Amino acid sequence: MERGIVQHYPAGSFIYRLGDDLGGIYGMISGAAGITTAPAVAAPKLVHMGRPGGWTGEGCYLTRQPRQLELRCILDTWLFHVPLHILDQMTAREPNVIRYISHILLLNSAMLVQVVHDLQKPEADKRIASVLYRSAHHGSQPLPLTQTEIGAMANASRKQVNATLQKFAAEGWITNSYRNVIVLAPAELEKFGRASL
């Protein structure tokens, strides 16, 4: 905490981009960021939304390779940044820092496994429910996502997203307005997304 820097990024700005030079780690204090990635031969796509409490950027520290994800702020966002050279200094003094940073990698790997699992659900409405549940943070805070962005994350068409959001709103699980979805019943969304698995 003594060595990190609190940074502000306005909505629409990039925290880092795919292929950027080496850098440190970031912990999200407030806001939201779209996480975009793809294999080297494909166009990057939105796969997840980072919310407060999450950490990212550990890849550069562990592999000394350029950024393999892209983070773009959806809302005004405050981050806690620990630069790479500071992490290296900390590791020189305390080798267990490697273990702590590796824990961030394992948490993010678990999240990506969940993304893949959700995308394997054959029904679009279950994929959409899973995306909303996964992206929700502390109950009634709005998810600042368009229907197109939800569709990208759920591998669903905008028409499918629109119909599903209307259905979920009728159930009382969400409220929906332009570029905002408020999750009112996350447990119901999770249950619906898991049904028949």
Beta strands, then each sheet from edge to edge (+ up, - down):
strand 1: 5-9
strand 2: 14-16
strand 3: 25-30
strand 4: 33-37
strand 5: 45-50
strand 6: 55-56
strand 7: 70-73
strand 8: 77-82
strand 9: 142-143
strand 10: 174-177
strand 11: 180-183
sheet 1: 1+ 8- 3+ 6-
sheet 2: 2+ 7- 4+ 5-
sheet 3: 9+ 11- 10+
end
